[in-house]
Amino acid sequence: MDLQDQLKNLFPDHQSSEDENTNEEEDTIWMQDDPMICKYEKRKGKPITIIEGYTGADSDFKKLAKELKTTLGVGGSFKNDAIIIQGDYRDRIMQILKDKGFKTKRVGG
């Protein structure tokens, strides 16, 4: 007996909301006309990767920033319509974005 079965036994009147959660993720629309620019810089002697050029909503871009940071296991931020990731992760970021259906362009080396 798994956890779902135990919960159904404890709360027989409860309706599952699994279908609602999956629909919210599928309703997310990524709007993009031009390729996103993925560039490398050094600030205060430390390498950073900057992703910019997204034309959709800021809230979607913030979700993408959070997903990239957790996938890569690094720190970063979202400022001035750009995602700033600590470290040089251009190749991995570009692959993640391509898997999601984004067009990317590498700038700076």
Contacts in CASP RR format, 6 or more apart in sequence:
PFRMAT RR
TARGET T0000
AUTHOR 0000-0000-0000
METHOD contacts of the structure
MODEL  1
MDLQDQLKNLFPDHQSSEDENTNEEEDTIWMQDDPMICKYEKRKGKPITI
IEGYTGADSDFKKLAKELKTTLGVGGSFKNDAIIIQGDYRDRIMQILKDK
GFKTKRVGG
7 14 0 8 1.000
8 14 0 8 1.000
28 60 0 8 1.000
28 63 0 8 1.000
29 60 0 8 1.000
30 56 0 8 1.000
30 60 0 8 1.000
30 100 0 8 1.000
30 101 0 8 1.000
30 102 0 8 1.000
31 55 0 8 1.000
31 56 0 8 1.000
31 57 0 8 1.000
32 54 0 8 1.000
32 55 0 8 1.000
32 56 0 8 1.000
32 102 0 8 1.000
32 103 0 8 1.000
33 55 0 8 1.000
34 53 0 8 1.000
34 55 0 8 1.000
34 103 0 8 1.000
35 53 0 8 1.000
35 102 0 8 1.000
35 103 0 8 1.000
35 104 0 8 1.000
35 105 0 8 1.000
36 51 0 8 1.000
36 52 0 8 1.000
36 53 0 8 1.000
36 54 0 8 1.000
36 97 0 8 1.000
36 102 0 8 1.000
36 103 0 8 1.000
36 104 0 8 1.000
36 105 0 8 1.000
37 50 0 8 1.000
37 51 0 8 1.000
37 52 0 8 1.000
37 53 0 8 1.000
37 104 0 8 1.000
37 105 0 8 1.000
37 107 0 8 1.000
38 49 0 8 1.000
38 50 0 8 1.000
38 51 0 8 1.000
38 90 0 8 1.000
38 93 0 8 1.000
38 94 0 8 1.000
38 97 0 8 1.000
38 104 0 8 1.000
38 105 0 8 1.000
38 106 0 8 1.000
38 107 0 8 1.000
39 49 0 8 1.000
39 50 0 8 1.000
39 52 0 8 1.000
39 90 0 8 1.000
39 106 0 8 1.000
39 107 0 8 1.000
39 108 0 8 1.000
40 47 0 8 1.000
40 48 0 8 1.000
40 49 0 8 1.000
40 50 0 8 1.000
40 88 0 8 1.000
40 90 0 8 1.000
40 107 0 8 1.000
40 108 0 8 1.000
40 109 0 8 1.000
41 47 0 8 1.000
41 48 0 8 1.000
41 50 0 8 1.000
42 48 0 8 1.000
46 86 0 8 1.000
46 87 0 8 1.000
47 86 0 8 1.000
47 87 0 8 1.000
47 88 0 8 1.000
48 84 0 8 1.000
48 85 0 8 1.000
48 86 0 8 1.000
48 87 0 8 1.000
48 88 0 8 1.000
49 84 0 8 1.000
49 85 0 8 1.000
49 87 0 8 1.000
49 88 0 8 1.000
49 89 0 8 1.000
49 90 0 8 1.000
49 93 0 8 1.000
50 82 0 8 1.000
50 83 0 8 1.000
50 84 0 8 1.000
50 85 0 8 1.000
51 68 0 8 1.000
51 82 0 8 1.000
51 83 0 8 1.000
51 85 0 8 1.000
51 93 0 8 1.000
51 97 0 8 1.000
52 81 0 8 1.000
52 82 0 8 1.000
52 83 0 8 1.000
53 81 0 8 1.000
53 82 0 8 1.000
54 60 0 8 1.000
54 61 0 8 1.000
54 64 0 8 1.000
54 81 0 8 1.000
58 81 0 8 1.000
61 78 0 8 1.000
61 81 0 8 1.000
61 83 0 8 1.000
62 78 0 8 1.000
64 83 0 8 1.000
64 100 0 8 1.000
65 76 0 8 1.000
65 77 0 8 1.000
65 78 0 8 1.000
65 83 0 8 1.000
68 83 0 8 1.000
68 85 0 8 1.000
68 93 0 8 1.000
68 96 0 8 1.000
69 75 0 8 1.000
69 76 0 8 1.000
69 85 0 8 1.000
71 96 0 8 1.000
72 85 0 8 1.000
72 89 0 8 1.000
72 92 0 8 1.000
72 93 0 8 1.000
74 85 0 8 1.000
74 86 0 8 1.000
74 87 0 8 1.000
74 89 0 8 1.000
75 85 0 8 1.000
75 86 0 8 1.000
76 83 0 8 1.000
76 84 0 8 1.000
76 85 0 8 1.000
76 86 0 8 1.000
77 83 0 8 1.000
77 84 0 8 1.000
78 84 0 8 1.000
85 93 0 8 1.000
90 106 0 8 1.000
93 104 0 8 1.000
94 104 0 8 1.000
94 106 0 8 1.000
97 104 0 8 1.000
98 104 0 8 1.000
END
